[in-house]
Amino acid sequence: MNKSILGLRTTIYRVPDLQKAKEWYTDVFQTQPYFDEPFYIGFNISGYELGLYPEGDEPIGEKRTHGVESYWGVENVEKEYARFLSLGATKHTSPRNVGGEIVVSCVLDPWNNVIGLIYNPHFKVND
């Protein structure tokens, strides 16, 4: 059976200050952007796209929705959670085991976007 859904490719975070966000995401993901324009900044995070998009007049803070969570794979959720907090993220959900060996947590970036962190030893990238 041919699958029409190929899997996660891109997560985009909307930010009011693209330059500050570029600096912050460069630090926390320890990666320089591969695409850097006034309308979009793109990072390649182990083959997946993390994009920064300048927001317009959309409200931020309390009115921002947290309905979508994308989880970035890490080897140690507790360690990365603490590192993100030390670099200016704020707590959203503390690290917790969600079954078996799988551990997840979420932080909020300085612009209130949810960043999920996950350790899942069962995850394999399929072609």
N, C-alpha and C positions, 0 to 999 in steps of 0.2 A: 504494500500500500504506500503510495506517495503521500508524504506529509506536506501540507502547504504552510504550516507554521514552522519556522526554522529555529526558533529560540530567541532569547534575549540578545539584542544587538546594541541598543543605546538607552541610556538613562540621561534625561536632561533636567537640569536644575535651573530655575529662573532666579536671577539675582538683580538687585538694583544697581550694584556697582561692579561692573565686569572686571575691572583691573584688580580691585581688592579680592574679589572671588577667585580670580586666576592665581593670585599669590597664595591664598589660603589653600585652594585645592592642589596646587603644586606642592605645598608643604605636606599636607596630610596624606596625599596619595604618592608622594615621593616620585613624581613624574612630571616632566615638562610637557606642555601642550604641543601637539603636532600640527594643530591648525589654530591660528590666532588672528582673528579679524574683529573689527568693531561690532559685528552682528552675531558672532558665534565663536566660542573657544572650545576646541575638542581635544580630549586626552585619550590615548589608547591605554587602557588598563587591562593588561594581559589578554588582548584581543577583543575587548569590549569597549564600546564608546561611552565616555562620560562627557556630556556636553553642558556648556554654560551658555545660557541665553539671556540677554538683557530684558528685564521685564519693563513694561510700559507703566501705565498708571494703575496697574492692579494693586490692590491693598496687600500689605504683608503683615506678618505678626499674627495676631489673634484671628484674623479673617482668612489666613492661608489654610487651605485644606490639607489634611494629612491622610487622604484616602488611598494614596498609592505609596507602596514601599518597594524599593528595589534593594536587594541584598548583595553586597560585595563579599566574595569569598576571602576568608583569612584563615591562617593556621591557628590563631589563638585569639578568640573573641575578647576575653577579659583584658589582655594586653593591648590590643588595638583600640578597644573602647576607652581605656585609660589614656592612651596616646592621643586620640582624637579630642578628648576632653581637655587635655593639657595644651592643645593647640587652638582652643577657643570654641569647640563644639559644646553643646549643652545636652544634659541627660534627656532622653525621651523614654526609652525602656532599658532597664538594666539587663546585663547578660543573664540568660536563663537557658536551661536545658529544656528542649521541646520534644524530647523522645530519643532514646538510644544515645548516640554520641553527638547529636546535633545541638549546637548552641547558637543562639541568636541574640542580638541587641540592636537598638537603634539610637542614634544621636541626631540632634538638629544642628545643621550648619549655622553660621552667623546670620543667615537670611531665612531661617526657619524651615528649610527643606529637610525632609527625613532622609537620613543615610542609614541603610540597614547593613549590618555586619553578620556574617554567618560562617560557622565552621560546620561543614557537612562532608564527612569522609566518603559518603556514598556517591557524591556528585561527580559525574564524568561528562566531558564535552563529547557529544555525538556528532558525526558528520551528517 
